[in-house]
């Protein structure tokens, strides 16, 4: 039997039983659409995290206490502000070293208030993390040395507290009413790892230590001179700190390592969700197999007549196998269209952009066609093995 003729007969068989064919394809449509949507969301989340981490700046090394592990509780920090000078000798330029000490506090101006992440930083933080200013100036070395009560506001908190009024020179209160003078406002930058950076404020790290009643810093960030120098600089930084703090353990983590760790977690999660969605494809395949067995039973006399007129076993096998593949292929194409539309809709209404990669629709379509082949073999073989005389006698 020619393939064109077989395809025409398969299309006609599906057209005659439109409702049954549509219901049979439904499981495949849902499975393929779910796979496309979940892979798109996973890819979009990975791209979002990558862009946010890269937005911190380039060639940054984070030095933290303890053994770094994504998702684990942070270790108690032994890092001190004096480590800036100490590590500056390792790096060769202490201007490349920033420190951070943070806490969540309520910031007020008049009757307006907002909960904010208060970050104690030194004068190098803006250059290390590439934080452009919209107006005013950033913290200076004198601000840090003299523990001045000055603050640089994020764009969101500046708008919440002052609206259209220029905040430069005005005062805000932090924590239990400590007054700070506004000296600058950051440009809008968005969020990083789910935390809105436009709602944070920067104060001198020495002032933050006095405000929070501590002497430590939470982390040290180093801007490496070049990407090639990162690896060697990591080991030197860790070695220098472990030599200073005997018995303590430190980790030096790069942006690439952060992306790799987070990407592995997101990839595993996406794979699990896609596998769960793939169960719908299996259910759809079982439905295809069941309906094709019913079709064979209904068309037994037709099969007998064809074989009596000279149709070979492989012709009948190819005919019913083609019908099964056509069912799942149409369902797969429909599922891809619905999945792509759903991904675009989710991206439009949610903060996570959905990125439709070229391979996910292709893979979903190939899998849906393969499901048709796998679950269509048994009904097709059953039809092909029917004897003409027995089939013609069937009522």
Beta strands, then each sheet from edge to edge (+ up, - down):
strand 1: 60-65
strand 2: 97-109
strand 3: 112-121
strand 4: 133-136
strand 5: 150-153
strand 6: 171-174
strand 7: 178-186
strand 8: 191-192
strand 9: 195-196
strand 10: 200-204
strand 11: 219-223
strand 12: 250-254
sheet 1: 4+ 7- 5- 10+ 3+ 2- 11+ 1- 12+
sheet 2: 4+ 7- 5- 10+ 3+ 2- 6+
sheet 3: 8+ 9-
end
